[in-house]
Amino acid sequence: MSLAVLCFAVLDSLSKYLTRYYTVSGLVWARYTVHVLLMLVLFGPRMRFGLLRTAQPKLQVLRALCLLGASLFMISGLRYIPLAEATAINFVTPLLVIALSVPLLGEKVDGRDWLAVLLGFVGVLIIVRPGSALLTLAALLPLACAVCNSLYQIITRKFRGAENPTTTNFITGLVGSALMTFTLPFSWVTPTPTHALLMVCMGVAGVSGHYLLIKAFERAAPAVLGPFSYGQLLWATLLGYVVFGALPDAGSLVGMAVIAASGLSVTYHHIMRPRRRA
């Protein structure tokens, strides 16, 4: 999990840097196309058409569309918002999953979880507080990314182990790459050799992060892994400083802490609840 969130932080850092020179749609196309090509090289010879074998094609496509939307919103937001702050806003995803699991999955959510959801949004408001430079429409972009990510995770839950994770990962990349190909005539800018290499690194970071995430969840419960996911906030802060010379101000740090605390409280609650019953 720690390596996965490092990959995602690197992906966001590269995306933010490259938005200075290229369109968002072109970068998203590059990210997903490298994703697909890598999976064909790594798994194609062994799985062949098994890479596309799924019992739930509609859900697979819908899941892929949610992640594509998350990518478009996040990279668009990174054009205008510092890396650490955008990452922190996106970390309301686990809290949105709680809120949306009630109408979409029929799950029961108790008062402590609802309090955590509320605190998470308070953390977002602290980051984009009135009077700060972040209080713009651009701040809604990472929040929209969080909504797409939460739907993506809820759909993944619906699979309940019925789908091959490699197939799911491949279809996600294939749908993203295929759809963004249609935007190339309107958005493509030929990259320099150095920038082309960075685009390849984006795809490698993305597919590696998702692969490591799948492997992590094969070995441990989500509640156990949850705290480690917040390492991405630390990586985003470090990379934001090293690459862009930007550090969060005191208010943003407080907001990040509130979001992290709300998410960690949910994790703790869900770990302790089965123990109390036992």
ABEGO torsion letter per residue (X at the ends): XAAAAAAAAAAAAAAAAAAAABBAAAAAAAAAAAAAAAAAAAAAAAAEAAAABBABAAAAAAAAAAAAAAAAAAAAAAAABBAAAAAAAAAAAAAAAAAAAAAAAGBBBBAAAAAAAAAAAAAAAAAABBGBAABBAAAAAAAAAAAAAAAAAAAAAAAGGABBAAAAAAAAAAAAAAAAAAAAAAABBBBBAAAAAAAAAAAAAAAAAAAAAAAAAAABBAAAAAAAAAAAAAAAAAAAAAAAGBBBBAAAAAAAAAAAAAAAAAAAAAAAAAAAAX
